[in-house]
Amino acid sequence: MLNVTTPEANRAVTRGNTLDPKVVAKDVNVYYGEKQALFDVTVNIPDRGVMAFIGPSGCGKSTFLRCINRMNDTIPICRVTGKITIDDEDIYDPALDVVQLRARVGMVFQKPNPFPKSIYENVAYGPRIHGLAATKAELDHIVQSSLEKAALWKEVKDRLNDPGTGLSGGQQQRLCIARAVAVSPEVILMDEPCSALDPIATAKVEELIDELKKNFCIIIVTHSMQQAARVSQRTAFFHLGVLVEEGATNDIFTNPKDQRTQDYITGRFG
């Protein structure tokens, strides 16, 4: 039996999802050349909580995640149709500054990817280029605050000038989360953030996600249904480019409405 969040927590987030979505996608289709990868995805994603995208490899969950900060723009043959809004602002509006969008929507990747810079400079980079600190003292505060939010400050405070690449894998991933948090995003995207980590490091990142959800809209792609059950309040199941079902995590794992969801979570395919 999967350990899922409480029904009370799910009901609270369900109300938020209905009344106050942060990210709204409507009829989103994605094409790579002639091949269609996503079909008419429509979903509301609540603020201040965690939504998990689950499904077998190649089902479209990471493709959809990358639509939310327009990372698919970097692929020449990729075309996105439909509409995605953040706080009612169309993120595919031609007048929108994509650099500013990516400051609002942070990204943490599957493998930790710290810059080849010091721990301090990894976190300071974003605030510096976005002009978020007027003085060295302000930048120092942002770096410390971000490392604290990533539960890493106590481990690195005496070696901020050491290279970020010298940290353990789990510490590197938390450094990447600190780097994402440093520019004060509204949404944090996580694409299988624990798949390269050992169980102890995974547990630390999951604890961190649980803490961050109080202040951020977090969307996580995970191949682990157990992880989705542990960290998320809502879950969306993708299959063959289609969003099959979305709802409170407890309902998706214990009482799915669609047979394809039932078959996936019981291991009949995947």
C-alpha positions in Angstrom: 0.0 0.0 0.0 1.4 3.4 -1.0 1.8 6.0 1.8 -0.3 8.9 0.5 -1.1 12.3 1.9 -4.1 12.7 4.2 -7.6 13.2 2.7 -7.9 16.5 4.6 -4.7 17.8 3.0 -6.0 16.7 -0.4 -9.4 18.3 0.1 -7.7 21.6 1.0 -5.5 21.5 -2.1 -8.5 20.4 -4.2 -10.3 23.6 -3.1 -7.2 25.6 -4.1 -7.1 23.8 -7.4 -10.7 24.7 -8.2 -10.7 28.3 -7.0 -7.1 29.5 -7.3 -4.9 27.7 -9.9 -1.4 29.1 -10.4 -0.8 27.5 -13.8 -3.6 26.8 -16.2 -3.1 24.7 -19.4 -5.9 24.5 -22.0 -5.8 22.2 -25.1 -2.0 22.1 -25.2 -0.5 20.1 -28.2 3.2 19.6 -28.8 4.7 18.6 -32.2 8.2 17.6 -33.0 8.2 18.0 -36.8 5.4 15.8 -38.0 5.2 13.7 -34.8 2.7 14.8 -32.2 3.9 14.2 -28.7 1.1 15.8 -26.6 -2.6 15.8 -27.3 -5.0 18.4 -26.0 -3.6 18.6 -22.4 -5.9 20.6 -20.1 -5.1 20.9 -16.4 -5.2 23.4 -13.5 -2.2 23.4 -11.2 -2.7 24.9 -7.7 -0.4 27.3 -6.0 1.6 26.4 -2.9 1.6 22.7 -3.2 3.1 19.8 -5.2 1.6 18.3 -8.3 3.3 15.1 -9.6 3.3 14.0 -13.2 3.5 10.2 -13.5 3.4 7.7 -16.4 5.6 5.4 -18.4 8.7 6.6 -20.2 8.0 8.6 -23.3 4.4 9.4 -22.2 4.8 13.2 -22.5 5.1 14.2 -18.9 8.6 15.8 -19.3 7.5 17.3 -22.6 4.6 19.1 -20.9 6.8 20.2 -18.0 9.1 21.9 -20.4 6.2 23.8 -21.9 5.7 25.6 -18.6 9.0 27.5 -18.9 9.2 27.4 -22.7 12.3 25.2 -22.8 10.8 23.5 -25.9 11.5 26.8 -27.7 15.2 25.7 -27.8 14.2 22.8 -30.1 13.9 24.1 -33.7 11.4 21.5 -34.9 9.2 21.8 -31.8 5.8 23.5 -32.1 3.4 24.2 -29.2 -0.3 25.1 -29.6 -3.0 25.8 -27.1 -2.7 28.1 -24.1 -0.8 28.1 -20.8 -1.2 30.9 -18.3 0.5 31.7 -15.0 -1.6 34.0 -12.9 -3.8 34.6 -16.0 -0.8 35.8 -18.1 -0.4 34.0 -21.4 3.2 32.7 -21.3 3.3 32.2 -25.1 2.4 35.8 -25.7 4.9 37.0 -28.3 5.5 40.2 -26.2 6.5 38.1 -23.2 10.1 38.2 -22.1 11.2 34.6 -22.0 14.2 35.4 -19.8 11.9 36.9 -17.2 9.5 33.9 -17.5 12.4 31.6 -16.7 13.2 33.7 -13.6 9.6 33.2 -12.5 9.6 29.5 -13.3 12.7 27.7 -11.9 13.9 24.3 -13.2 15.7 21.5 -11.5 16.9 18.7 -13.8 17.3 15.0 -13.5 21.1 15.1 -12.9 22.6 17.7 -10.7 24.2 20.3 -12.9 26.1 22.9 -10.7 28.0 25.5 -12.6 31.8 25.1 -12.6 32.0 27.9 -10.0 32.1 28.2 -6.3 29.2 27.2 -4.1 28.6 30.9 -3.5 28.8 31.9 -7.2 26.4 29.1 -8.1 23.7 30.7 -6.0 24.7 34.3 -6.6 24.7 34.0 -10.4 20.9 34.4 -11.0 20.3 37.3 -8.6 23.3 39.0 -10.0 22.2 38.8 -13.7 18.6 39.8 -12.8 19.8 42.7 -10.7 18.1 41.5 -7.5 20.9 42.7 -5.2 22.2 46.3 -5.1 25.0 45.6 -2.7 27.4 42.8 -1.7 25.6 42.5 1.7 22.2 42.0 -0.1 23.8 39.3 -2.3 25.3 37.6 0.7 21.8 37.6 2.3 20.2 36.1 -0.8 22.9 33.4 -1.0 22.5 32.4 2.7 18.7 32.5 2.6 18.6 30.4 -0.5 21.0 27.8 0.9 19.0 27.7 4.1 15.8 27.1 2.1 17.6 24.3 0.4 18.6 22.8 3.8 22.3 23.1 2.7 23.6 26.2 4.6 24.9 24.4 7.7 26.8 21.9 5.5 28.5 24.5 3.3 28.7 27.8 5.3 32.4 27.4 6.0 33.4 26.5 2.4 31.4 28.8 0.2 34.4 29.4 -2.0 34.9 25.7 -2.7 33.7 24.4 -6.1 30.1 23.3 -6.3 31.1 20.3 -8.3 33.0 19.0 -5.3 29.8 18.4 -3.3 28.2 15.0 -3.1 25.4 14.2 -5.6 22.6 14.9 -3.1 24.3 18.1 -2.0 24.8 19.2 -5.6 21.1 18.7 -6.3 20.2 20.8 -3.2 22.6 23.4 -4.5 20.8 23.4 -7.8 17.5 23.9 -5.9 19.1 26.8 -3.9 20.2 28.3 -7.3 16.6 28.0 -8.6 15.1 29.5 -5.4 17.6 32.4 -5.3 15.8 34.4 -8.0 12.5 34.2 -6.1 10.5 32.1 -8.6 6.8 31.5 -8.3 6.9 28.0 -9.8 9.6 25.3 -9.5 9.7 22.5 -12.1 11.5 19.3 -11.1 12.3 16.7 -13.8 13.0 13.5 -11.9 15.2 15.3 -9.4 16.0 12.2 -7.4 16.6 9.6 -10.1 20.4 10.0 -9.9 20.5 10.0 -6.1 20.9 7.4 -3.4 18.0 6.7 -0.9 19.4 8.9 1.8 19.9 11.9 -0.5 16.5 11.2 -2.0 14.9 11.4 1.4 16.6 14.8 2.0 15.3 16.2 -1.3 11.8 15.0 -0.5 11.9 16.7 2.9 13.0 19.8 1.1 10.2 19.6 -1.4 7.7 19.2 1.5 9.1 22.4 3.1 9.3 24.4 -0.2 5.6 23.7 -1.1 4.6 26.2 1.6 5.8 29.0 -0.5 6.0 27.7 -4.1 4.0 26.0 -6.7 6.0 22.8 -7.4 5.5 20.5 -10.3 7.5 17.3 -10.3 8.0 14.6 -12.9 8.8 11.3 -11.3 9.1 7.7 -12.5 8.5 6.6 -8.9 4.9 6.2 -7.9 5.9 5.9 -4.3 7.7 9.2 -4.5 4.6 10.8 -6.1 2.5 9.4 -3.3 4.9 10.7 -0.6 5.4 14.3 -1.8 2.4 15.4 -3.9 -1.1 16.5 -3.1 -2.3 16.2 -6.7 -1.2 13.7 -9.4 -1.6 13.7 -13.2 -1.2 10.4 -15.1 0.0 10.7 -18.7 -0.1 7.9 -21.3 0.9 8.0 -25.0 0.9 11.8 -24.9 -2.6 12.1 -23.3 -3.4 13.4 -19.9 -5.5 10.4 -18.8 -6.5 11.5 -15.4 -5.7 14.2 -12.8 -6.9 14.6 -9.2 -6.1 14.4 -5.5 -3.1 12.0 -5.1 -5.1 9.9 -2.6 -7.9 9.4 -5.1 -5.5 8.6 -8.1 -3.7 5.9 -6.1 -6.7 4.4 -4.3 -9.7 5.0 -6.5 -8.7 5.9 -10.1 -11.5 6.6 -12.5 -9.8 5.4 -15.6 -8.8 1.8 -16.3 -5.5 2.8 -17.8 -4.6 4.6 -14.5 -5.6 1.5 -12.6 -3.5 -0.7 -14.8 -0.4 1.5 -14.5 -0.5 1.9 -10.7 -1.0 -1.8 -10.2 2.0 -2.6 -12.5 0.1 -4.2 -15.5 2.2 -1.9 -17.8 4.9 0.7 -17.4 
